[in-house]
Amino acid sequence: MGRVRAAAFSVSLDGFGAGPEQSLQDPLGKGGRDLHRWFVGTKAFRSMFGQEGGSEGVDQDFAHRSMDGFGAFILGRNMFAHSRGPWTDDGWKGWWGENPPYHAPTFILTHHPRDPIAMEGGTTFHFVTDGIHAALDRAREAAGEKDVKIGGGVSTVRQYLQAGLIDELHVAFSPVLLGRGEAMFEGLDLPALGYRVTRTAPTDLATHVVIGR
């Protein structure tokens, strides 16, 4: 059985993993896009969308690792859709077009049932209504010997951390101040949960910190 990892999770210097006022126009909240400057210029990011070029180096190494070796993904509903409440027949299939970057079974946490959605490239979205443990059980079964990625957003990663279910978390602290938004670590006692810092690596655009158990 593989490990459970959260990776390439960008956080502001004042601890926010998304900005305020998230919407269809600003899915990461006001200022949230700035958290990911280290990631979007890398070769790994560009290749996910069929583009050539991109930066090499430490940021690239972490970007590549953040999507490598996973056999299944878990996302919160906010990471999949801008809507709330019961699903409507609006044709929404995620933020990524017909070929999402996951290429593996992807489990969406939600309170509202919905039939699976098969996409191009091997991604199938499954909608899980019975909580984080049930989603992880299904993801582990789907992943086999590969790792499971907890892909976000903030609330989802926090729930899995609080439950002690994440084996490794890679946080990229971006040199950005948001002031408001979704707090990543507020109220979490990571040392008490058994977590410690295992690696740090600074670059011009982020300070990468790996936390493990």
TAQUI-V621326 format. One record per residue. PHI is phi in whole degrees, 0 to 359 (NA if undefined). Layout:
PHI / PHI
This chain:
NA / 283 / 265 / 253 / 230 / 243 / 217 / 58 / 269 / 273 / 225 / 287 / 295 / 264 / 91 / 257 / 265 / 202 / 277 / 284 / 59 / 295 / 202 / 299 / 281 / 232 / 298 / 261 / 81 / 298 / 83 / 294 / 297 / 296 / 295 / 251 / 301 / 296 / 270 / 291 / 270 / 280 / 300 / 297 / 296 / 295 / 291 / 299 / 246 / 73 / 256 / 263 / 81 / 113 / 281 / 252 / 104 / 296 / 301 / 299 / 300 / 290 / 297 / 299 / 295 / 289 / 234 / 252 / 87 / 261 / 254 / 195 / 229 / 234 / 231 / 286 / 301 / 298 / 282 / 259 / 214 / 273 / 279 / 229 / 79 / 303 / 293 / 246 / 274 / 256 / 81 / 292 / 230 / 104 / 275 / 250 / 83 / 283 / 233 / 297 / 280 / 275 / 56 / 194 / 303 / 231 / 254 / 257 / 282 / 204 / 266 / 235 / 294 / 199 / 291 / 301 / 237 / 271 / 245 / 291 / 82 / 97 / 277 / 234 / 273 / 246 / 251 / 249 / 253 / 248 / 99 / 291 / 291 / 296 / 297 / 291 / 301 / 292 / 293 / 298 / 297 / 290 / 283 / 65 / 275 / 276 / 281 / 251 / 256 / 272 / 271 / 111 / 279 / 303 / 302 / 294 / 297 / 299 / 297 / 289 / 295 / 300 / 277 / 69 / 262 / 267 / 278 / 211 / 234 / 255 / 249 / 253 / 279 / 269 / 284 / 224 / 246 / 259 / 81 / 221 / 138 / 264 / 287 / 281 / 245 / 303 / 82 / 265 / 262 / 297 / 300 / 294 / 275 / 97 / 265 / 212 / 283 / 249 / 197 / 226 / 206 / 274 / 227 / 294 / 252 / 193 / 248 / 273 / 231 / 254 / 242 / 221 / 242
